[in-house]
Amino acid sequence: MQINVLTLFPAMFHGVLQESILKRAQEAGHVHINLINFREYAVDKHRTVDDYPYGGGAGMVLKPEPIYRAVDAVKENAETLPRIIILSPQGERYTQKKAEELAREDHLLLICGHYEGFDERILTLADDEISIGDYVLTGGELGAMVIIDSVVRLLPGVLGNEASSEEESFSTGLLEHPHYTRPREFRGMMVPDLLLSGNHEKIAEWRRKESLSRTYQRRPDLLEDYPLTETEQKWLEEFRREEKND
């Protein structure tokens, strides 16, 4: 996969891209990440990328010329045309489903906003506008890092064990079940005996039930569109009865 990022602050990415899974994924050739400072594509001698908004108001607005020129340059040098994503608080809220969708692309181009926002004409470039949450950040760089991390870890071969990403929270539509490791007892807290039984069928059932229980308790909104099996429906009814009796 090729990922290009248009940003005024490429140095913000260096620590994130040079550690852990993202570093190994690049070294192994699973992904190529290119940081582009779109100030270099400004058309005037001062390399101006923003200006006052027409009609007045607070803040500065990103000008269309530098970003359009940068996008044109990426397209001219690309083997495959990119899927263009603008990081914007007005965009679609980012989800694991969206990450899985983007992971199937060959080329992503992420555009990071800054200042008061984009000139509206820049938004016509986008295939997607994405927000990572209902809060305000200084710019789109942190959102771009979130997208890069969540997408790259889904690429074949990146995690090594493909089951790791398939079983994580949100990948199945539910929150993940509890995990335990050594020691068996820690400060009076014990690992459930079932996990030491070697009965993999029962362990799998326990994990499914715990996953559903945790989702019901912490993120019941995820169950609104989740296709419950007959067994899961019975468990859910059991959770509700227990809740009423408490």
N, C-alpha and C positions, 0 to 999 in steps of 0.2 A: 504494500500500500504506500502511496505517496500522500503526505500531508503538508500543505503549505499554509503558513500563518501570516496574515498581514497584521502588523502591529507597530505602534510607535515606540514600544518598549521591549525589544527582543531579549534584552538581558534578564528580564523577569523569568524567562523560561529555562535559563541555563541550569539551575539547580535541579529543577523537576525532571528535565530531559536527560540528565547525566547521573541518575541514580536508579537503583532497583530494576524493576521489570522494564521500564521504558528504555533504560540504557542497554539492557541485554537484548531487547527486541530490535533495537537499531543495529547493534553490533552483529546480530545474527542475520540481518537483512530482511527481517519481516516487515519493517516499516522504514521509510525515509522521511525525515521531518526537516523542513526548510523554513527558516524564519526570515521574513522580509519586512524591512522597515519602509513603510510606504511613504515616509517623508522624502525618500530618495527619488520619488516620482512626482514631487511637486514641480510646478511649471515656472515658478518665479525664482529670482536669485536668493530670496530669503527662505526658500523651501517652506512656504506657508501651507499648512494642512487644514486650517480652520479659519472661520470668519464669524462676524456678528450675524445674528439671525435677521432676515427680512421681517419687518413688522415689529421689531423690537423684542425685548425680553432678556432674561438673565442668561449668562453662559455663552459659550461659543459652539458653533456647529461645524462638523467635519465637511470639508469641501468635496465635491464629486471628482474633480480632475485627478488628484493623486491616486485615489483608490481605483478609478476606472483604468488608469494607465498601468497600475500594478497588476490588476486582474488580466488585462490584455497581454502583458508580458508573460504571466504564468501560462496562459492559454497557448501562446505562440511557441513555448518551449515544452509543452506537455505532450506525452504520448497518448494520453486519454484526457478528455475534457473533465474538469473537476466538478464535483457537486459543491456548490457554493453555499456556505453557511454564515450568516451574520449573527453575532452574539448581541442580543437586544433584550431589554426587560419587557418589551412588548411581544416577544416571541412565544412560540409553543413551549410549554414546560417540558424540560428534558426528563426522559425516563429510560429505564433499562431496555424497553422495547425499541426506543429510538436508537440507542447505542447499538443494538443488534442489527438494526436496519443499516446504520452507517457503516458498520463493520463489513458489510457485503460490498461496499464500494471499492473501486481501485484508486480513486483520487479524491481527496477532500481539500477544500480551500476554506479556511476559517478567517473571518474578518472581524477584528476586535475594534469595537467602538471606544470612544473616549470623549471627554468634555460633555456638552449638553446632549449630543446625539448626532445622528447622521442627517445630512441633506437627504430629503425624501427620495431623490432620484437614485441614490446609491442602493436603496432597498430593491430597486427593480433588477439588480444583479442576482439577488438571492434565490436559491432553490428552497432554502429553509431559513426561518428566523427562529432562534432558540434562546430560551431563558433557562438558567439552571435553578431558579427559585424566585419566590416573591419577596425580593429584597433588593437594595440598591448597592452596587459596587462602583468603584472608581472607574473601572474600564472593563473591557471584555476579556482581558488576558487570563484572569483566574477561571472564567467560564470555559475558555478555550482549553486550558490545561485539564479541566475536569473531563471535557469531551475526549481529548486525546487519550488520557489515561483509561477511561471507560471503554473506548473503542479498541485501542491497541491490545489490551489484555484479552479481547475476544478473538483476535486473529489466530488462525491455526498455527500451533507450534509455540506460541508465546508463553503460555503457562506450563507447557509440558504435559500436565494431566488435564485433558479436555473436560473431565468430569468436574474439575474444580469450579469452572465458570458456570457450568450447567446447574450446579446445586446451590449456588449462592442466592442470597436474598434478592428478590425481585425477578431472577431469571425464571423461576418456576411460577411466579405470580404470587408467591407467599414469602413471608420472612423466613430466614433460615432457622433450623433447629439449633438447640444448645450444643456446644462442643466441650469435650473434656480431654485432658491428657494427664500424664504423671505429675505429681504423686496421686495415688488413689484417695488418700485422705489429706486435707489441708485445712488446718485451723478448725477442725470439727466438721468441715464440709466434705461430703463423700461423693464419689462418682457413682451414678446409678448402677446397681448390680447387673442390670440387663446388658449394659454395654460391655461387660466383662464375660458374658455368658458364651460368646461364640456363635449364638443363634442369629445368623445374619438376616433371616426373614423377620424375626421378631424385632431386631434392631431397626430395620428399615421401616417397619410399621410404627415403632415408637417415635422415630424421627419425623415421619409424616404427621403423626398426631401432635407432636410438640411444635412443629412448624405451623400447623393450623391454629393451635392454641395461642401461640405467640402473636400470630397475625390478628386473631380475634381480639386479643387483649390490647395490642399496641397500634395496629393499623387496620381497624375493621372496614375502612373504606376500600381496602384492596379486595375484600370479599364480595363487593357489589357486582362485579362482572366475572368473578372467578367461577369456572365450571366445576362445582363440587361433585365428587363421586357419591354413590349411595352411602358408602362407609363414612366419608368425610361429613356428609349431612348428618349422620347419626352422632358423630363426635361433636359437631357444632351444637346440636340440640342438647347434648350432655353438658357442654360448657355453659350453655344458657341456664340450664337447671341448677347447676352448681353456683352460678352467679346469683340466682334468685334466693338460694338457701343460705348464702353468706350473710 
